[in-house]
Structure formats: C-alpha cells, structure tokens
Amino acid sequence: MDRADDEMVVAVEDETAKMGFFTRIISIFASPVALMKNIRHYPVIGPVLLLVMALSLLTIPTLAKITEITQSELSAVSLERYGYDITALTQAGADEETAQSVQVYTTVVSVVTLIVTYPIMILLYAIGLTVLTKIARGKATFAQYFSMFTHTKLIIAVLAVFTAFMMVNLGSVLDVTSLAAAFMPRGNMTNLTFCFLMSVNLAGVWEAALTAVGVREFNGFSLAKSVVIAVIVFAVSVAINGFLMGSSFIFLDMADNALQGL
C-alpha cells in the first residue's frame, strides 16, 4: 500500500505543470514555496534573467548623482582621515574635455557592469551552494540552484532600484534598508563595521529566506538544516561584500602610512 502511494505521488509530481513567465514573477513575491516546487521540475533561467538584467538598467538615471554623492563623501572622509582630498588629487590637471571623456567612459563601464553583474553573481552563488549541499549529501542540481538564484535576484534588482532613488533623494550612499541605517546612520566606508552592516539589508535577508525554501525543496532536507545552509551562504556573502566595500580605505591607509614613513 505504501509503495502504491509512493508511485501515485511520483506520478502526480511528474504531471506538475510548468509555470508561465508571469506566474513565476508573481510567485517569487506571493508564493515562493510553489515556485521552488516548480523550479525543482523546470529550472527555467533565460526569460527571468533577461528581466533581472533589464531592471538593473533602471538605475542608470541615478548613476551620475550617486557618483557625485559618493565623491563628495569620499572627499569629506579623506580630508578628515588623511588631511587631503583624494578626489581632488585624481582630478588634478584634467581639462574639461578630458573630464567629459572620463565621464562618458565611466557611464559606459557602469552600464556594462550593471548588465553582467547579475549573471556573474548568480553563477558564483549557484556554484557555491551546489558544492555546499553536495557536502551535506544533498541531491539538488546546479541547474536548479542557478534557476533559483535567477528568480531571487529579481527581488535584489527591484530593491536596488528603490535604494538607488532613495540615495539620490536623501543625498547619501546609505542603504536605508540595511542595518547600517538603524545602528550607524552617520557611519562611512572607512569603518569595516559600517560596511558589514550595510551588507545586511532587506534584499539579502529576503533572498536568504527564499534560499532556505529552495534548499529544503530541492534536497528534502529538514527546515533547520536548510536554514543553516542558507545562513552560511548569506554570512559569506555579507563578509565578502563588506570587505570589498571597505577594502579601498585599507589599501589607502597602507599607502598613506608608507608615504608618512618617507
């Protein structure tokens, strides 16, 4: 009887209907469990990835203003930390034509970066989670994880647009959805604690929760085990992002100390 029931369950699962594009988009926000069940059978990637990349381009109107805000904050921080303006040094001797060329080049590079960042992030996340769950004796495939992160990055892309426009409106590079906004709103990128708190934001926490759902669905793990794996992935992401955010000043400190020793 049990065997017959198992065969019936398998037959029902084999008949699972493939979600349409718009149903997938709605499900990532409204019904993530159903979406993960569908991804287990149909790890769709292409259409959703294109949408994520397209959404990232919506931040382009904010790039110039955010760059201006960033340079202003870097100027103030470097004056306080080193006694001179880093941005002034990098712009010294540049004529108007050169400055315009640099601005055009920077815009082009920024657009290209926006387009390729998400596919690279998804690839790295999928590889890392595949390795991690294989160690935990999971049965999920790379394709399932790649599809899962393609869908969860949709949340990241949507909130990134919101955050970018909030930065422009507030005149600050502070992510209002991050822990930094709650605990260190006056912090700056010279403080690694601030950088790590900036990396813990609403989009990341939301994605971690959905990752736990996917890991459980794809592997048949317990809820506790799935949450632990998702937290590990999230913690590594926060550590890397936080360090990269604050690393520029680490190297600038080293260079300044070397100059002071001459």
C-alpha positions as CSV (number, residue, x, y, z in Angstrom):
1,M,0.0,0.0,0.0
2,D,2.8,2.4,0.9
3,R,4.6,1.5,-2.4
4,A,1.4,2.3,-4.3
5,D,1.0,5.6,-2.5
6,D,4.7,6.5,-3.4
7,E,4.1,5.6,-7.0
8,M,1.0,7.8,-7.1
9,V,2.9,10.7,-5.6
10,V,5.6,10.4,-8.2
11,A,3.0,10.2,-11.0
12,V,1.4,13.4,-9.7
13,E,4.7,15.2,-9.4
14,D,5.6,14.1,-13.0
15,E,2.4,15.8,-14.1
16,T,3.3,19.1,-12.5
17,A,2.5,21.9,-14.9
18,K,5.3,24.3,-15.9
19,M,4.6,27.8,-14.6
20,G,4.3,30.6,-17.2
21,F,6.6,33.6,-17.1
22,F,4.2,36.0,-15.4
23,T,3.2,33.4,-12.9
24,R,6.8,32.9,-11.9
25,I,7.3,36.6,-11.5
26,I,4.2,36.9,-9.2
27,S,5.1,33.7,-7.3
28,I,8.6,34.9,-6.3
29,F,6.8,37.5,-4.2
30,A,3.5,35.9,-3.4
31,S,4.1,32.1,-3.4
32,P,7.8,31.2,-3.2
33,V,7.2,27.7,-2.0
34,A,5.1,26.9,-5.0
35,L,7.7,28.5,-7.2
36,M,10.5,26.4,-5.7
37,K,8.5,23.2,-6.2
38,N,8.1,24.2,-9.9
39,I,11.8,25.0,-10.3
40,R,12.6,21.5,-9.0
41,H,10.9,20.2,-12.1
42,Y,11.5,23.1,-14.5
43,P,14.7,25.0,-13.7
44,V,13.9,27.9,-16.1
45,I,16.6,30.6,-16.4
46,G,16.6,32.7,-19.6
47,P,13.4,34.9,-19.5
48,V,13.7,35.8,-15.8
49,L,17.5,36.5,-16.1
50,L,16.8,38.9,-19.0
51,L,14.2,40.7,-16.9
52,V,16.6,41.0,-14.0
53,M,19.2,42.5,-16.3
54,A,16.7,44.9,-17.7
55,L,15.6,46.0,-14.3
56,S,19.2,46.8,-13.3
57,L,19.3,49.3,-16.1
58,L,16.5,51.3,-14.4
59,T,19.2,52.7,-12.0
60,I,21.1,54.4,-14.9
61,P,19.3,57.8,-14.3
62,T,20.7,57.8,-10.8
63,L,24.3,56.9,-11.7
64,A,25.6,60.5,-12.2
65,K,24.0,61.8,-9.0
66,I,25.2,58.8,-6.9
67,T,28.7,59.2,-8.3
68,E,28.6,62.9,-7.3
69,I,27.3,62.0,-3.8
70,T,30.0,59.3,-3.4
71,Q,32.8,61.7,-4.5
72,S,31.5,64.3,-2.0
73,E,31.5,61.7,0.8
74,L,35.0,60.4,-0.1
75,S,36.3,64.0,-0.2
76,A,35.0,64.7,3.3
77,V,36.2,61.4,4.7
78,S,39.7,61.7,3.1
79,L,40.1,65.2,4.3
80,E,39.3,64.1,7.9
81,R,41.4,60.9,7.7
82,Y,44.5,62.0,5.7
83,G,44.4,65.7,5.6
84,Y,44.0,65.9,1.8
85,D,41.2,65.3,-0.7
86,I,41.7,62.1,-2.7
87,T,39.1,63.0,-5.3
88,A,40.9,66.4,-5.9
89,L,44.2,64.5,-6.5
90,T,42.7,62.2,-9.0
91,Q,41.1,65.1,-10.9
92,A,44.1,67.4,-10.8
93,G,45.3,68.6,-14.2
94,A,42.3,67.2,-16.0
95,D,40.9,69.7,-18.6
96,E,37.2,69.9,-19.4
97,E,37.5,67.7,-22.5
98,T,39.3,65.0,-20.6
99,A,36.8,65.2,-17.8
100,Q,33.9,64.7,-20.2
101,S,35.7,61.8,-21.8
102,V,36.2,60.2,-18.4
103,Q,32.5,60.8,-17.6
104,V,31.4,59.1,-20.8
105,Y,33.8,56.2,-20.2
106,T,32.6,55.8,-16.6
107,T,29.0,55.7,-17.7
108,V,29.7,53.1,-20.4
109,V,31.6,50.9,-17.9
110,S,28.8,51.4,-15.3
111,V,26.1,50.2,-17.8
112,V,28.2,47.2,-18.8
113,T,28.8,46.4,-15.2
114,L,25.1,46.6,-14.4
115,I,24.3,44.1,-17.2
116,V,27.0,41.5,-16.4
117,T,27.0,41.7,-12.6
118,Y,23.8,39.6,-12.1
119,P,24.8,36.7,-14.3
120,I,28.2,36.5,-12.6
121,M,26.7,36.8,-9.1
122,I,24.1,34.0,-9.9
123,L,26.9,31.7,-11.3
124,L,29.0,32.1,-8.2
125,Y,26.1,31.7,-5.8
126,A,24.9,28.6,-7.7
127,I,28.4,27.0,-7.7
128,G,28.9,27.7,-4.0
129,L,25.6,26.4,-2.9
130,T,25.9,23.3,-5.1
131,V,29.3,22.4,-3.5
132,L,27.9,23.1,0.0
133,T,24.8,20.9,-0.4
134,K,26.8,18.1,-2.0
135,I,29.0,18.1,1.1
136,A,25.8,17.9,3.1
137,R,24.7,15.0,0.9
138,G,22.0,16.9,-1.0
139,K,20.6,15.9,-4.3
140,A,19.9,19.3,-5.9
141,T,21.5,20.1,-9.2
142,F,23.4,23.1,-10.4
143,A,20.6,24.0,-12.8
144,Q,18.1,24.1,-10.0
145,Y,20.2,26.5,-8.0
146,F,21.0,28.6,-11.0
147,S,17.3,29.0,-11.7
148,M,16.5,29.6,-8.0
149,F,19.1,32.5,-7.8
150,T,17.9,33.9,-11.1
151,H,14.5,34.3,-9.5
152,T,15.7,35.6,-6.2
153,K,17.9,38.2,-7.8
154,L,14.7,39.7,-9.2
155,I,14.0,40.8,-5.6
156,I,17.5,42.2,-5.4
157,A,17.1,44.1,-8.6
158,V,13.8,45.6,-7.6
159,L,15.1,46.8,-4.2
160,A,18.3,48.0,-5.8
161,V,16.2,50.4,-8.0
162,F,14.3,51.6,-4.9
163,T,17.6,52.0,-2.9
164,A,19.2,54.0,-5.7
165,F,16.4,56.5,-5.9
166,M,16.3,56.8,-2.1
167,M,20.1,57.6,-2.2
168,V,19.5,60.4,-4.7
169,N,16.6,61.8,-2.7
170,L,18.4,61.7,0.6
171,G,21.8,62.8,-0.8
172,S,23.6,59.8,0.8
173,V,25.0,56.5,-0.2
174,L,23.5,54.9,2.9
175,D,21.2,51.9,2.1
176,V,18.0,52.8,4.0
177,T,17.1,49.1,4.2
178,S,20.3,48.0,5.8
179,L,21.3,47.5,9.5
180,A,23.7,50.5,9.0
181,A,20.7,52.8,8.7
182,A,19.5,51.6,12.1
183,F,22.7,51.4,14.0
184,M,25.3,53.5,12.2
185,P,23.4,56.1,10.1
186,R,26.4,58.5,10.4
187,G,29.0,55.9,9.5
188,N,31.2,55.8,6.5
189,M,33.2,53.4,4.3
190,T,36.4,53.8,6.4
191,N,34.7,51.7,9.1
192,L,34.5,48.0,8.4
193,T,31.7,47.5,10.9
194,F,29.7,50.0,8.9
195,C,30.5,48.2,5.7
196,F,29.4,44.9,7.1
197,L,26.1,46.4,8.4
198,M,25.5,47.9,5.0
199,S,25.8,44.4,3.5
200,V,23.0,43.1,5.8
201,N,19.9,44.6,4.1
202,L,16.3,43.7,3.3
203,A,17.1,42.3,-0.1
204,G,19.8,40.0,1.3
205,V,17.7,38.7,4.2
206,W,14.7,38.1,1.9
207,E,16.9,36.2,-0.6
208,A,18.4,34.1,2.3
209,A,14.9,33.1,3.4
210,L,14.0,32.1,-0.1
211,T,17.3,30.2,-0.4
212,A,16.3,28.1,2.6
213,V,12.9,27.3,1.0
214,G,14.7,26.2,-2.2
215,V,17.4,24.2,-0.4
216,R,14.7,22.3,1.5
217,E,12.5,21.7,-1.6
218,F,15.3,20.5,-3.8
219,N,17.1,18.3,-1.3
220,G,14.4,17.1,1.1
221,F,16.4,18.5,4.0
222,S,14.8,19.4,7.3
223,L,13.8,23.0,7.9
224,A,16.6,23.5,10.4
225,K,19.3,22.1,8.1
226,S,18.1,24.2,5.2
227,V,18.1,27.4,7.3
228,V,21.7,26.7,8.5
229,I,22.9,26.3,4.9
230,A,21.1,29.5,3.8
231,V,22.6,31.4,6.7
232,I,26.1,30.2,5.8
233,V,25.6,31.4,2.2
234,F,24.3,34.7,3.5
235,A,27.1,35.2,6.0
236,V,29.8,34.5,3.4
237,S,28.1,37.0,1.1
238,V,28.0,39.7,3.8
239,A,31.6,39.1,4.7
240,I,32.8,39.4,1.1
241,N,30.6,42.4,0.3
242,G,31.5,44.2,3.5
243,F,35.3,43.6,3.0
244,L,35.2,44.7,-0.6
245,M,33.3,47.9,0.4
246,G,35.8,48.8,3.0
247,S,39.0,47.5,1.4
248,S,39.7,50.6,-0.6
249,F,40.5,52.5,2.6
250,I,42.5,49.7,3.9
251,F,44.9,50.0,1.0
252,L,44.8,53.8,1.1
253,D,45.8,53.6,4.8
254,M,48.7,51.4,3.9
255,A,49.8,53.8,1.1
256,D,49.4,56.8,3.5
257,N,51.5,55.1,6.2
258,A,54.2,54.3,3.6
259,L,54.2,58.0,2.5
260,Q,54.4,59.2,6.1
261,G,57.4,57.0,6.6
262,L,59.4,58.5,3.8
